[in-house]
Amino acid sequence: MVIYGNINGERVSSRELEEKIQAAVRKGERSLTIHADGQHGIGGRIWPQGRKVKVTVDGPVGQRLGSMGMPGTEILVKGSASDDVGWINCGARITVLGDVTNGAHNAGAQGILYVQGGGGARCDTMTKFNPRFEPLQSWYFRDVGDSFAEFKAGGIAVVCGVDPRNPDNVLGYRPCVGMVGGAIYFRGPIQGFSENDVKLTELSGADWSWLTANIKPYLKAIDRMDHLKMLTGDRGHWRKLTVLTAAEKEVRRGFKMSTSQFREQVWEPEVGEGGIFSEYINHPRTILPYITTGGDRRFRPVWYNDKYLPPCAYACPSRIPSNKRAALIRQGRLEEALALVLEYSPFPATVCGQVCPNLCMDACTRGLFVDRPHDIRKMGSLSLEVPAPRKARSTGKRVAVIGGGPGGLSTAWQLGLRGHQVDLYEAAAKLGGKMELAIPRERLPQEVLQKELSRFAEIGVDVHLNTKVNRKLFGKIYREHDIIVAASGAHEARLIRFPGWEDVTPGIEFLKAVNFGEPEDLKGQKVVVIGAGNVGMDIACQAWNLGAARVTAVDIQPPASFGKERELAESRGTSIAWPRVAERYDAKKRKLYFKDGSSMEADKVIISIGEAPVLDFLPPGMDIERGYLVVGSAGQTSDAKVFAVGDATRPGLITNAIGQGRITAEAVHNLLMEVDIVPEMKQVIPYDRIRTVYYEGGSPDLIPTPELAGDMRATGVPEPGVRVEGSTDLEPPDLPGRGVVEPSAEQSVIPGEARDLAARQATAAAAPELEARTCMSCGLCRDCGMCQAVCYYGAISRIEEGGEWEYVVDDEKCIGCGFCAGTCPCGVWEMVENV
Amino acid sequence: MDPATRLDQNHELSLKEFPYIIRWRDDRCTRCGRCTAVCPVSAIEAAPHVHRRVFSEGTVPSPKAQREIVHVVRQVTDIDRYCTGCGSCTLVCPNEAIEPEYNPRHKFLTYKNRGGVPFRRGGRRNDPAPSTIDQLKFTRISMLTDPALDAGRHEFRIRTLLGRNLPPEQLPLKARGGRLVVSKSGGFIPPVREIYPIRIGSMSIGALSPHMWEGLAMGVAYLNEVEGMPVVMCTGEGGIPPRLLKSRFAKYFILQIASGYFGWDEIVHAIPEMSEDPAAIEIKYGQGAKPGDGGLLMAYKVLKLIARIRGVPEFVDLASPPTHQTKYSIEEAVAKMIQSMSMAWGFRVPVYPKISGTKTAMAVLNNLARNPYAGALCIDGEDGGTGAAYNVSMDKMGHPIASNIRDCYLDLVAQGKQNELPLIAAGGMGKTGNLAANAAAMIMLGASAVDTGKYIMQAAAWCFGDERNRCNLCNTGRCPRGITTQDPKLYRRLDPDRVAERVVEVFKAADVELRKIFAPLGRSTELPIGMSDALGAADSEIAERLQISHVV
């Protein structure tokens, strides 16, 4: 049957032509000849019910010839075809005796396309794969255009490469983009393909058999059997493109070469070995993990035992290391502990134990953050009976100390111990300076002071009592000694010369008279003390002792008195009034008048606004400022041979004078021995380095056994040097009002007030071992082993040698986490930058 | 000695004031110390805690107490050791026992000025809200109109031109025998480079660690030599190692000169030994992250490496003043710097200034438009990053890049000089991870190229930083990632090869994304510079200001 696409010069529309073809096939027509005139989709969609339908087409064909072609349909185009031949071909065999233009077999799924010529662009794109059917075949005799086989998913394309239009490239520009299935056999040169999708291989035996078998019907169909030999003569002329496997694609996805390869093969050969910075750096080129050990740590722990002063020693002008004393006691080395203090002060019992305001205890970490301070006052008292340390071998150097007060004695003590020959000159009949002369005996028992003064004889200080040094004697002393230390104190009372001042008693004279046993009788008298400092308080107390009916201290400013002196004076009934500026004293009317117009009855007025040094024994020309000798940090004066300490240099506490004496003595010693030693300037440990949470106020292990408590009650005052055996393993006591306490981590709840601080405080000093436990050992290792226990890596170990222990770090295990530093109760471990 | 009151809580901050609070789980913690070892600021430490439990046993009230000291990991309340939220602790914890949690109600800035020193940091503007660029959409999607392209299938050649593109009539060229020849009368043909439109912005050696910088540089070389992507990178003001300068890779680098003039004597010495000209010379006048402020490299970062490359003594503070010392006006500054830098390479290298985003950008632009030697104008907007700046400069100063670039582009259009003087947009490109989208938006607003700095750092080096002041430790030399530190203990954490790999990944991915954006415009070879009809914004004010479609 012949169907015309053009009837009488009039083109039949694509719809009409299609209807005619479909009607003919329905009627059973199985051979159609169509004279086409550009109609769309000729020959497609024919369902021949299991038989064959042959469609022969001539004339110009439109696009999509044979589209949606079905099995059984055989289309022969006697000439070239337009675009999209065999679009979604589902089984038709289409033979084109000419070229196909763009998009041949686009989305084709099954069937065969035989092309006698070449293909245009985008041929064999989007082809499909369906296992139910034989795969699609597309045969091109010459070559194909650009973008061949894009997104091809199935079927076999064959490009024979015979007389190609582009002799350099039979597959066109960039074939196989997105191709995921099927294969392409081709013959002839190509210029690249989508390497992300397909690979180029030789034909296998199976490929070759398939090709040589299937090429025959193709060549027959396009009438080119004469080329059979040429095309099947040499398998080596053919190559194949197949898709990459998923695994192959995975390898290709990221990188053509790894960056490490790039470094080795491209980068370093060009910039030099080691990279662009290697000439400036000297570390290994390896990469470090986040957690490192050894030299790669950012921080490393250091066991800074005793690097810092504890707050007590820092606050103490004499620098007495109470933490070390407590540590020695805890180790059962009580004698050593009590003797240790004598290296710092000759007056532990007198000063620490009696008259010192104990700045150390004000600073005590325990007192500030746990419960009450470590009782350094009592600890000081414990050293009363300790004999003087052994004196060093004689140096043959002679030192004179002028003044036998705390400063002079401290200097003499330190220099004497170091083996120097010390001459001590004291104007009074007794040693001790203000300790002896001015401090009320009730605050400082004579026995204690005398006991401690007796040590000076032990170390062989030559004491010259009743020897007031004047300028002449000073000259002699100056000539006969290598060094002279002026410690003459401040003994000239400061006075205010208001009208009536002649009737006012200088406080220092009043106190001296009392201590020398020549006191005035003040019975029933009203006493006014001008100056409400601590000396004023001492005067007030003495006035009460002498029978005064009323004692008032006045001051122009807030009273400077504090501590025990103030407490004692106030407990006796002393009232303090300020601001009161004395204007005149009328001895007859027994009245002291003030500038504010007020007045006060005063049978006796004592003035205590300080004392000035008397320095007239010194040669002229010494550097003196505002009445005090000008000294350097180690007591140096303007005369290289003369040093000075104590109140002669500036007013201060007794402990200040003792501390100055020790520092000056060290400087003098170094000078005499010609050693160049820079005194160690330790810093104080910050409070937050001490982990106070380890301690609990009122812990039962601070409370003594009943036996000890009984001892305390019996003797009242502890005997120095008492050693309590086995006291380090104290059982918690069974005190009234408390439940039975198991000797375990559990403890009974003690109501706040029943924590029995008073009992504990009183008893603590009874057993030095117990009190020593209250010291939190600031900055000093207490050998508790916390660091060792807390270190996850086992990097810390304890080593002991000759009774001394040390904690050391294995740098190869330590990661620098700082757990040791964070948990050390004493603040000994410190993290430092690991450089 | 500390007064005892100091240890009181009277003047202590509570953790609630801090921007990040450490959530630590006692039940999971093994006390291995990895977290405290790694914390860059020592914000956490081991500490003993007391646990006290009161209980009663038996049939009558019989209170007993149990007291236990346990060791915990504690966050400190010292503002100088504030947790920056970097999460290094979380990273190294074997048991997920610790992590910093952002505290939105923090009062950090209220207190972070100890010693009268304002808060300084690295990073960029702390503003987690979406930027204007991030609110721009590509609303012109051609399916059947413009020749629609397939980003996956079609080949794209995404390139831009860096350098002055004079119109043909202004070039000293003549057609002779069907070919263009340079006219005998001579004349100046400005140097132009074809580069990838996303560049790596200036980050100096010194600001960055050697591993980071070399990683970036290697990535750039890889992109050029292996991937065929002509990505260029600006050195920043810190010199360039002679080994790189003398290599053939020098052509991938833009050398920056800024007010500190660091490293330039070494560069000048090396010029005769250079085998390739650099990609361009950038003259830095300003930086978007800290407009009006200069750079400062702290002395502790100035190790031998930095000192040698920069040509300064070791361990001294290196200030790049906010202004160049000998320049007093746009005319003078621009003219003499561009002349000098052009002469250094015989007028073969494009030279252009970089300024911070500013209302006055157009004044600079118009000056450059009159200067035939000016190769481009780079504008660095307020979202740019930096290694060190005052917080106030970063958070409160600067100009958004979008309107700045748009105004400049429209100004060029009015003069008929669009695309003649390329505009380069910087500052916040990729801030939220949308590098390609941001770049495309800027290009459509009129930029010829964009710079990315902070984003590439985040993407290529696992940088922790974000806009909630997370980490931002760049200025301290304690970068936990090893990016902005000169401490080998830290920067050796960073593998340069991995950095390079990430650079390559980022650029390849961005390239795909750019294709996805450009394909529906039918653009595969020409950048859609100024093609603002492809842009839309849901915010009418943004749309109006940028003269783009308002889409809702």
Interface residues (C-beta under 8 A of the other chain):
Chain A: S147 E150 F151 R174 V177 G178 G254 F255 K256 M257 S258 T259 S260 F262 R263 V266 W267 E270 V271 G272 G275 I276 F277 S278 E279 Y280 I281 H283 T286 I287 L288 P289 Y290 I291 T292 D296 R297 R298 F299 P311 Y314 A315 A363 L368 F369 V684 P686 Y687 D688 R691 V693 Y694 E696 G739 A745 E746 Q747 S748 V749 V790 Y792 Y793 I815 G816 C817 G818 F819 A821 G822 T823 P825 N834
Chain B: M1 D2 A4 L7 T30 R31 C32 G33 R34 C35 T36 A37 V38 S42 E45 A46 A47 P48 H49 V50 V54 S62 P63 K64 A65 Q66 R67 E68 I69 H71 S88 L91 V92 G152 R153 E155 P210 W213 E214 A217 M218 G219 A221 Y222 E225 V226 E227 P241 R243 L244 S247 R248 F249 K304 L305 R308 I309 D487 P488 K489 L490 R492 R493 L494 D495 P496 D497 R498 A500 E501 V504 E505
